[in-house]
Amino acid sequence: MGGANPNPIALDPNNPTSYRADGSMKSLGYKGLLPDLTPNPRFAVTGEQSFGTEDVTGKEMDIPKIIPTTTLNEQTYLQTIPIDQQDRQNPKLMNEIRAKAVDFAKHRIAEGKSVWAQPNEIPAPNPGFRATPNFYGRDVITTGRKENEIERGIRNAEQK
């Protein structure tokens, strides 16, 4: 996962989108801020994507989809496909993502930890991050190497 960022970018406590449905403050996620590459994004970046489940504790709770073991293919899919279309477009992949997230959440809870990324678990920003236009004409934060991988993922997702 790389070195933890000792001073991560803070979310704005005055912005309602900085909070989860349960009222707790969001984090930057296990993979840090990621560009939102969906066709009509609400935000330029995302740190967390979550879903509700009873499979962790028996009670409904939200858990993160993007976890430390999320693969580049899974991450690219979550970044490029709108949340309301993810299940419909690739139910098999979404079931795999959810199963992995549930297992991860169970382990975190068994260790007495939150299911959400804590400030000392967020990767440090890559010093090569830069703003670059993506396929949809928005500026996003990415690196040259990751940019090419994400662009390939977008093209693959659009061809399916």
N, C-alpha and C positions, 0 to 999 in steps of 0.2 A: 504494500500500500504506500510505501514511501514515507518520508519523514512527516511527522505531524506539524501542522502550521501553528506555532505558538501564539500568533496574533491574527486569527482569521478575520475576514471582512465581516463586519457586524450587520445584522439585518436591522431595518428601521422599526423600532418599537411603536412608532406612531402610524405605521401602515398596516391596515387590517389583514393584508395578504401575508404578513410575516408570522401569522398565527395558524395553527392547525385547528381543526374542527373542535377539539377538546379544550381549546383556549391556550395550550402551551405554545411557546415560541418555537418556530421552525429553526432548523440548523441548516448549514450549507450542504449537508448530505455527505455520505461516505466517499463520494467521488469528487466532492467540491462542486463549484458552480459549473454547470454544463450548458452549452448553447441550446436553446429551444429551437429545433429545426422543423417544427410542424408548419404546415402551409399558412396558418393564420394564428400566430402565437399571441397569447395575452401578455407575455413577458419575454424579454430577450434571453433570459437564462432561467434555469431551474436547478435547485439543489436537491429537492426531495420530490419524489412521486410516491404516492401511497395508495393503499386499498384497505377496505374494511374486511375483517374476517373474524370468525369465532374459533378458528382452527388452532390458535396459539394457546389460549387460556380457557376456552369454553365460553367466554364472554366476548361480545363484539368489541373490537379495537382496531385502530388503524395501525398499519405497519409499513415500512418503506419497501418499495419495489427495487430500488437501486441500492445494493449492498456491496460490501467489499469484493465478493466473488462474482458480481455481475460481469459477464463477458462483454467484449467490445461489440459483438453482434447483438446481444440483448440490449446493451446501452444505446446503440445506434437506433434500434427499433423503437425504444421508449422515447428517444429524442425526436424521431422523425414522424411518428404516427400519433395523431391526436388521441388523447386519453379515451374519448368516447368511441373510438374506432379500433382500439388495440385488440380487444377480445374478438371482434368480428373479423378483422383482417388476418389474424394468425392465432387462433385459439390454442393450438398446440404449444407454441412458444410462450404464450401468456400463462398457460397452466404450469409450464416448467419454471418460469420466472416466479410465479406465486408459490409453488412448492418449495423452491429454494429460499424464498423470503420467509416463509412460515418456519422452516427448519432453523434458519438464522435467528429469527425472533425468539423461538423456543430456547435456543442456546443462550442468548443474551439474558433472557429472564431467569434461566436456571443459574446464571452467574451473578444474578442480582443487579444487572445493568439495564438501562433503558434500551429499547429497540432502536432508538434514534441515535444518529452520530453525535458524539459529544465533541466539544471544541478541540480536545487533544487527539481526536481520531480523524480529523478532516485533513486531507493531504494539502501540503503547501502548494501554492500556485506555481505553475511552471514559469520560470523567468522568461520563456519564449512566447508567452501568451500575447496575442495581438488581436485587434479588431479586424475582421475580414468580412466582406459581403458573402452571403451564402446564396443558394439557388433561388431564394424567395426575396432577395433584395434587401435583407435586413443585415445589420452589423451584428456579428456574434464574436465571442471571445473563444479563440481556439489556437492551436499550434499548427505549423505547417504539416508535420507528420500526421497528427490526428485529423487535421482538416481533410487530407486526402482519404484517410480511412472513413471518415464520416461521409464525405461526398460519394465514395463508392457504396456505402450503406444506403444513402438516399437513392442513388440510381437503382440499386437492387430492389429496394422497397417499392419504388415507383414502377418498376417493370413487372412486379408480381400482381 
